[in-house]
Amino acid sequence: MSVFQADVLAGRVALITGGGSGICKGIAEAYLAHGAKVCICGRSQERLDSAAADLREKTGGEVIGISCDVRQLDQVDNLVAATLKHFGKLDTLINGAAGNFLAPAAALRPKGFRTVIEIDLLGTFQVTRACFDALHQSGDGLVLNISATLQYHGTPMQIHASAAKAGIDALTRNLAVEWGPLGIRANAIAPGAIDDTEGMRKLAPGGLKQKFLKHIPLRRYGNIQEIADMAVFVRTSAAAYINGTILVVDGGHCVVAPGVSDFMPD
Ligand SMILES: NC(=O)c1ccc[n+]([C@@H]2O[C@H](COP(=O)([O-])OP(=O)(O)OC[C@H]3O[C@@H](n4cnc5c(N)ncnc54)[C@H](OP(=O)(O)O)[C@@H]3O)[C@@H](O)[C@H]2O)c1
């Protein structure tokens, strides 16, 4: 049961990169359930077709899936043109496409580092830039980047993703300043560790998942719905003055003082 009115996003058209799976599929579902029309993108058309069918069945909403590698400028231009052709407008861009894996800095090859930077950071920039005209014309555009919290401190085996997400935070603030006067807001959501996602499966394998819980004050992992709810909120009129902000949704994990987790009650 949603806390938002069922039609709170009626009339909105959102492009959601990475929307074929995980957190961004959850955001797509929430947007559709609240009246928005949605285009999801990822590299695998098969995955998008299956996700779109599932989303249609769950919400009855209008959703299309267009395959696009966000690193490839021609594919990005095609993605935006096809979205506009289908829906006639675009007022919301959610940049969630990302790649990640665990790798110690000394063993990470430059190619691996570059791949993550290109998907997360360059991809976010390329799609955002390609959407500028449409977001501007909408008169009430929103860029919502999906960031993270691992870049706030040194996170082992995450030098590539930390650098990429730190860059995404910088993009968010710069866009807020440059595009705010043009009627386009830019914000980010920084999820903490979200259960039942590819990110968690890759980054907290085996017993690590249980061990990590003591570092989260709320003593549980977040869920996809909680990130999706935040993404809906940022698109509502209640958030109309929120610009350039990185909204952390992490159960308090990133404000824990260094070293105190061992002294916190179970
Ligand atoms: N899970 C967490 O706990 C967590 C925590 C903090 C932040 N985040 C962020 O939340 C977002 C979603 O994470 P998730 O765990 O839900 O992961 P996920 O299911 O693996 O989602 C990543 C999506 O990005 C797409 N993608 C990857 N490379 C692409 C490319 N080159 N071009 C276009 N699309 C591409 C993938 O589809 P294809 O493979 O078909 O291309 C996939 O649908 C990411 O930005 C992640 O950094 C997650």
Ligand as a Chemical Component Dictionary entry (heavy atoms), coordinates in Angstrom:
data_LIG
# 
_chem_comp.id                   LIG 
_chem_comp.type                 NON-POLYMER 
_chem_comp.pdbx_formal_charge   0 
_chem_comp.three_letter_code    LIG 
# 
loop_
_chem_comp_atom.comp_id 
_chem_comp_atom.atom_id 
_chem_comp_atom.alt_atom_id 
_chem_comp_atom.type_symbol 
_chem_comp_atom.charge 
_chem_comp_atom.model_Cartn_x 
_chem_comp_atom.model_Cartn_y 
_chem_comp_atom.model_Cartn_z 
_chem_comp_atom.pdbx_ordinal 
LIG N1  N1  N 0  22.180 -2.821 -4.494  1  
LIG C1  C1  C 0  22.608 -1.967 -3.585  2  
LIG O1  O1  O 0  22.648 -2.275 -2.368  3  
LIG C2  C2  C 0  23.045 -0.589 -4.011  4  
LIG C3  C3  C 0  23.621 0.277  -3.067  5  
LIG C4  C4  C 0  24.012 1.565  -3.467  6  
LIG C5  C5  C 0  23.824 1.969  -4.780  7  
LIG N2  N2  N 1  23.272 1.100  -5.691  8  
LIG C6  C6  C 0  23.063 1.573  -7.057  9  
LIG O2  O2  O 0  21.729 1.280  -7.464  10 
LIG C7  C7  C 0  21.683 1.016  -8.871  11 
LIG C8  C8  C 0  21.064 -0.355 -9.144  12 
LIG O3  O3  O 0  21.788 -1.363 -8.477  13 
LIG P1  P1  P 0  21.252 -2.884 -8.380  14 
LIG O4  O4  O 0  21.977 -3.499 -7.237  15 
LIG O5  O5  O -1 19.779 -2.879 -8.421  16 
LIG O6  O6  O 0  21.940 -3.519 -9.688  17 
LIG P2  P2  P 0  21.460 -4.215 -11.054 18 
LIG O7  O7  O 0  20.190 -4.979 -10.877 19 
LIG O8  O8  O 0  22.657 -4.955 -11.530 20 
LIG O9  O9  O 0  21.173 -2.975 -11.997 21 
LIG C9  C9  C 0  22.104 -2.433 -12.881 22 
LIG C10 C10 C 0  21.404 -2.227 -14.212 23 
LIG O10 O10 O 0  22.260 -1.476 -15.062 24 
LIG C11 C11 C 0  22.177 -2.022 -16.378 25 
LIG N3  N3  N 0  23.442 -1.759 -17.059 26 
LIG C12 C12 C 0  24.683 -2.218 -16.747 27 
LIG N4  N4  N 0  25.586 -1.788 -17.631 28 
LIG C13 C13 C 0  24.917 -1.034 -18.541 29 
LIG C14 C14 C 0  25.293 -0.318 -19.700 30 
LIG N5  N5  N 0  26.571 -0.276 -20.124 31 
LIG N6  N6  N 0  24.340 0.349  -20.380 32 
LIG C15 C15 C 0  23.055 0.331  -19.965 33 
LIG N7  N7  N 0  22.624 -0.345 -18.883 34 
LIG C16 C16 C 0  23.554 -1.014 -18.181 35 
LIG C17 C17 C 0  21.947 -3.523 -16.183 36 
LIG O11 O11 O 0  21.260 -4.109 -17.306 37 
LIG P3  P3  P 0  22.068 -4.904 -18.472 38 
LIG O12 O12 O 0  23.048 -5.802 -17.771 39 
LIG O13 O13 O 0  21.020 -5.618 -19.261 40 
LIG O14 O14 O 0  22.755 -3.839 -19.274 41 
LIG C18 C18 C 0  21.071 -3.530 -14.939 42 
LIG O15 O15 O 0  19.686 -3.525 -15.278 43 
LIG C19 C19 C 0  23.128 1.149  -9.346  44 
LIG O16 O16 O 0  23.373 2.467  -9.790  45 
LIG C20 C20 C 0  23.933 0.883  -8.073  46 
LIG O17 O17 O 0  25.237 1.441  -8.111  47 
LIG C21 C21 C 0  22.892 -0.165 -5.327  48 
# 
loop_
_chem_comp_bond.comp_id 
_chem_comp_bond.atom_id_1 
_chem_comp_bond.atom_id_2 
_chem_comp_bond.value_order 
_chem_comp_bond.pdbx_ordinal 
LIG N1  C1  SING 1  
LIG C1  O1  DOUB 2  
LIG C1  C2  SING 3  
LIG C2  C3  SING 4  
LIG C2  C21 DOUB 5  
LIG C3  C4  DOUB 6  
LIG C4  C5  SING 7  
LIG C5  N2  DOUB 8  
LIG N2  C6  SING 9  
LIG N2  C21 SING 10 
LIG C6  O2  SING 11 
LIG C6  C20 SING 12 
LIG O2  C7  SING 13 
LIG C7  C8  SING 14 
LIG C7  C19 SING 15 
LIG C8  O3  SING 16 
LIG O3  P1  SING 17 
LIG P1  O4  DOUB 18 
LIG P1  O5  SING 19 
LIG P1  O6  SING 20 
LIG O6  P2  SING 21 
LIG P2  O7  DOUB 22 
LIG P2  O8  SING 23 
LIG P2  O9  SING 24 
LIG O9  C9  SING 25 
LIG C9  C10 SING 26 
LIG C10 O10 SING 27 
LIG C10 C18 SING 28 
LIG O10 C11 SING 29 
LIG C11 N3  SING 30 
LIG C11 C17 SING 31 
LIG N3  C12 SING 32 
LIG N3  C16 SING 33 
LIG C12 N4  DOUB 34 
LIG N4  C13 SING 35 
LIG C13 C14 SING 36 
LIG C13 C16 DOUB 37 
LIG C14 N5  SING 38 
LIG C14 N6  DOUB 39 
LIG N6  C15 SING 40 
LIG C15 N7  DOUB 41 
LIG N7  C16 SING 42 
LIG C17 O11 SING 43 
LIG C17 C18 SING 44 
LIG O11 P3  SING 45 
LIG P3  O12 DOUB 46 
LIG P3  O13 SING 47 
LIG P3  O14 SING 48 
LIG C18 O15 SING 49 
LIG C19 O16 SING 50 
LIG C19 C20 SING 51 
LIG C20 O17 SING 52 
# 
